[in-house]
Amino acid sequence: MLHTDWPFFEDRHRELAWRVPDVAETDLDARCRAFVRALADDWLPHTVARPLDVRTLCLARETLAYHDALADFAFAMQGLGAGPITLFGDDALRARYLPGVAAGERIAAFALSEPEAGSDVAAMQTTAERDRITGTKTWISNGGIADFYTVFARAPEGISAYVVDAEHVEVVERIDVIAPHPLATLRFDGAPATPIGEPGKGMRVALGTLDVFRSTVGAAALGFARRALHEALARVKERQLFGAPMAELPLVQAKLADMALGVDASALLVYRAAWTKDNGAARVTREAAMAKLHATETAQRVIDGAVQVFGGLGVTSGQVVERLYREIRALRIYEGASEVQQLVIAREVLRG
C-alpha cells in the first residue's frame, strides 16, 4: 500500500506526477541555480500557492530528497524564502516577488539567524530604522545566490519582517559544510527594506512561516530515510555472507524491521501535521514539532543502519548511503534544533 493511499490525502495528491530534474553543472552555485530553473514548471508554483497546500509541499520534498538533496534544497528555499510574503505580504508585494519565484527566475532566502541569535531569536541584534536595516545574519541558506532576502530585524515597534533585494546586501563569507549548499554570512549596512506585514509583528511572521514549513523538513528527512532503506534492501538481497544471502541473517532482518518501522512512523507524523494544517488549523506547533523531531532523528538512525549494512563500502566517498549520512545531519539543526523541538512539544503538552 502506497502511503498516498492513506486517508490524509485526496485524489489531487495521488495524481501528482512530477519529473525529478537532473542537471549537468558541477559548480555548486550553478547547480543550485539550474535546479531552480528546472523546477519551475511543475514544482515551484506550489511553493507560493494561496493557500499553501502543506501536503503537496511535503510530498514534493519527500520525492526530491529521495533523489537529490540539492534539488530538495532548491525547492524548499524558494518556499521558505518567499513564505513570509506568500503568507503575510500585501497584494503589491506578492505581485512584485512571487511570480519570479514560481517561474524560477528569482531565488529567495530566509534571513533570521545571527551569530548570537540562532535558536534564541529574542537575542536578535539586527536593527531596522525607517525601513533601513543594519546588522549581520549568518547560516543563511542561498546566501550569495539569492535575488532577495526576507529579513527579520528589531524595529522601534518590536521585531519586524522585511524584504531586501540582494543588491543591497554584502556577502561577508561563504560557509562550507559537510553537505555542500549555498550558505553565507551577510551584512546589512542601512539596506533599504520593504516591510512585510505589520510593524512589530515579525515574530508572528517568522513563527507562522516556520509553522508551515517545519513539517516539510520532516518530509525531506523521510525522503532521505526511504532512500537509505531502499539502498539497504538492495544490498542485503544481492550480497552473500557466511554462505547465504545477507538478507537471511536474523540480525540484519531485525535492523531492516527497525528501519521500516521508523520510516512509516515518520510518515504518519509528517502527513498528520500537514493534513491538520491543510484542514484549517490556525497553528500546528505541536504537530509540526513532533513531525520534524521524529523524522529527522529517525532518518539519522535509518541512514546509519544502512551504512552499517554496507560495511566499509558505506563510508566510501561516492556511495549513496555515504552522501545521505552527510546530508541528514543538518536537518536535525536547522529550522529549530531537535532540542528546541523537544522544548516546543513539552510546552504545548503542558499548555494542554
N, C-alpha and C positions, 0 to 999 in steps of 0.2 A: 504494500500500500504506500503510495507516494504521500509525503506529508501535506502536499497541496490538496489532498482529498479530505483532510481534517475539516471539521466544521468552522474553523477560523476563517476559511477562505470562501470566496464567491467565484462564480464561473469566470468573471473577468480576470481574476488572478490565475485561474487554471489555464486560461487561454493565452497568457503572456508567453511570447516566444521570441526570445532575444538571441541575436547572434553575438557571441563574445568576440570582440575585435582582437586582432593581433597586429602589432606594429613592429617595424623593422629597425627603428632607431636604437642605438646603443647608449648614446649620451642621455643621462638621467633627465635633465630638463626637457630635452627634445622628445624623449619618450613619453614623459608625462603630458606635454602639450599635444602630442599625437593621439594619446588616448582620449583626451578631452574632445578633440575634433571627431575621433572615430565613434564616440559615444553619443554624438549629438542627436541623431535622428530618432533612435528607438529608446534611448535611456534617459538622457538629460532632461527632457520635458517633465519627467516625473519628479525631478528634484525641486522644481519651482511651481508645481501644480497648486491650484487653490480649489478645494482644500488639499493639503498634502495627504496622500494615502500611505500610511506608515507600513502596511503590509506589503505594498508594492516596493517601497524603498528597501524593506528588509529582504524580500525575495531577490531584488536586484543585487544587493550587496552580497548575499549568500552565494549567488550564482557567480558573480565576478570574482569574489575571493577564492572560490574553489579553483578557478582557472588561473588568475593572475592578480597578485596583491596590488600591483601598481595601478591596474585597471580599476580595482575597487577603490583605491585611494583617490584616483581622479574623479570618479563618480561621487564619492562621499564628500569630498571637499567642495564640489560645486553646490551640493545641498546644504552643508553646514555653513559655508561662507556666505551663501545667499539667504540662508534660513531666516535671519532677523528681518531682512527686507520682505521676504515672502510672507512671514507671519505678522509683522508689526509695521511695515512701511506703508506709506500712503500710496495712492494710485500713481502719482507722478514719479515717485521713487521706484516703484515696481516697473513702470514703463521704461524708465531710464536704464535699469540694470538687468532685469530678469530675462528679456528676450535674448540678449547676448549670452547669458549663462546657458539657456536652453539650447541655443544654436552652437555651443562650443566655441564661441568667438571671444568670450571674456572669461577669464579664470578668476574664481573667487577665493577668499581666505577669511578665516575667523581668528581675530587677534584679541585674546583675553589674557593669556598667561604673561607674567612678568618675572624678572629674576628673583624677586622676593614675594611673588604672589601667584602661586600655581593653584593648589587646592584651596588655599586661603585667599579667596577673592577679596575679602574685606581689607587685605593689606595692599590693595592696588594703589600705586603712586602716580600713574599717568594722569595728567590733568587736562581739562578742557575749559577754555575761557573764550567766550564769544565765538563759539564754533571753530576754535583752533586748538589742536591737540599737541601736547608736549609730553614726551616720556619715551620709555623703552618697553617693547614687547619681545618675548623670546619663546622658543619652541613653537614657532608659528608655521604650520604646515602650508605649503605653497608659497612660503616666504621667498621672495626673489623672482618668482614667475607670475605671481598674481597680477591681475589688472586692477583690482580694487580689494580693499580690506574692510570688513566690519570690525570696528574697534570699540572697546569699552574704556571709558575714562571717568575720572572723578570731576564732575562739574559742580558749580555752586549749589545746584538743586539736589546733588547726590550723583551716584554712579549713573551714567547715561550711555546710550549706544549711538554710534555714528558710522557713516561710510566714508572712507578716504580713498581717493584714487591713487594708484601706485606711483604716479609721477611726483607725488609729494612725500614719499616715504623713502628713507635711506636704509639700505640693507647693510647692516653693520658686519655681519658674518653669516656664512652658511654653516650649518651644523651637520656633521657626518654621524650617522647612526648605523647600527648593525644590519638593519633592513633599509637600505637607502631609499629616501624620497625627499623631495624638496622641503627643506626645513631651514629656518633662519631666525636671527635676531634682528629686530627692526628698531629704528629710531624715528621719532616724530619731533620735529622742531617747529612748532607753530603751524602744523599742517592744516590747511583748510579742510573742514569736515561738514558733512550734511547730517543732521540729526535723524535718527530712526526712532519713531515713537515719541513719547512724552519725555521731557527733561526729568532726570531723577528717577526714571523707571527702567534704567538699564539692567538691573538685576532681574526684573521681570522678563525682559527681552532675552537675556542670556540663559536663564533657567528654563524659560518657555521653549527656547530653541533646543537646548540640550535634552529637555524632556521628550521631544520628538525624536531626535537623532541618536540618543543614547541606546535605544533598542536596536538601532541599525548596527552599532558597534558589536553587539552580541551576535547579530546576524552574520557579520563578517567573520567573527571567530567561529561561528557554526560552519561557514563555508570552508575555512581552514581545517577544522576538525573532520568534516566529511571527506575532504581530500586525503587527509592523513590516514583515515580508516580505509579508504579505497586503496591507497598505496600499500598499506599493511596487509590487507586481504590478498591482493595480487601477489605479494612477496611470499606469504606463507603457503599459498597454493602451488607455487612454482618451485620452491626450494626443498631439497631433500636434506634431512638432518637425522643422524643416527639410523640410517637405513629406511626412513619412512618420510612421507610428506610432513613438513613442519606443522601444517595445519592440524595434524592428528595429535600433537603433544598437548596434554591437559593444561599445562601452564600457559601455553600460547592461546588455547581456547578461552581460558579464564581472562587473559588480558584483552582479547578481542571482545568478549562479552562486556567487560567494564567500559571499553571504548564505545561500543554501540549504545550501551545504556546512557552514557554521558551525552552522546550526540542527540539522542531522542529527548532526553530531559531538557537539554538546552533549547532545542527547537520548540518544545512546548512552552517554555518560559518566554522565549523571544516573541513567538507569534501570539501568545496570550496578551503580552504588553501591547503589541501592535494592534491587535483586534480591539482591545479596550479603548485605545486612543481613537481609532477609526470609528468607533461606535459612540462617540460623543463625550467621553470623559474629559473634563477640563484639564486634569493633570493625571499623569500616570507615574508619579515619582517613585512609588514603591515598586510597581511592576517593572518599570524600566531599569531601576537599580538592580533588582533581582535578576533580570534577564542579562544585563551586562556582566554582573559579577559571576554568575554561574557559567555563562557561555565562555567567557574569556579564561577563567580559571580552569574550567573543564577542558577547553581546547588545548591549553598548555599541557595538561596531563595526557590527553589523547595523542598529541603530536610527540611528546616524549616517549609514549608507549610505542609509537610507530618507529621512531629512531631506534629504540631498543630491539624491536623485531628485526630491523635491518642490520643490526650489529655494527661492525666497523664501517660498512658501506653507508650507514645512516648519518655519519658525521663527515662524509666525503663531500667536498665542495662540488656543487652542480647537481646533487641529488635533490629530488623534490622535497623529501622529508627534512633535509638539512636546511633548505630555504624556508620551509614552514616553521622550523624551530626558531629561526631568527625573526621571522615576520610576526609571530604571535606575541612576542614578548611585550612590544609597545602597547598592545591593546589592553593590557592589564594596568596601564598607567594613564593613557590619555582619555580625555572626557570624564575624568574622575577616577582616580586610582581605586583598586579593589578595596583598600581600607576605607576610603571615603564612601564607597558604596555600602559597606557594612554599617557605617555611621548613619547614612541616609535611611537604610532599611530599619535599623533599630529605632530611629526617631519616629518613622512612620508607624511602626508597630506599637510603640509606646503611646503615640497620639490616638491610636485606636481606629 
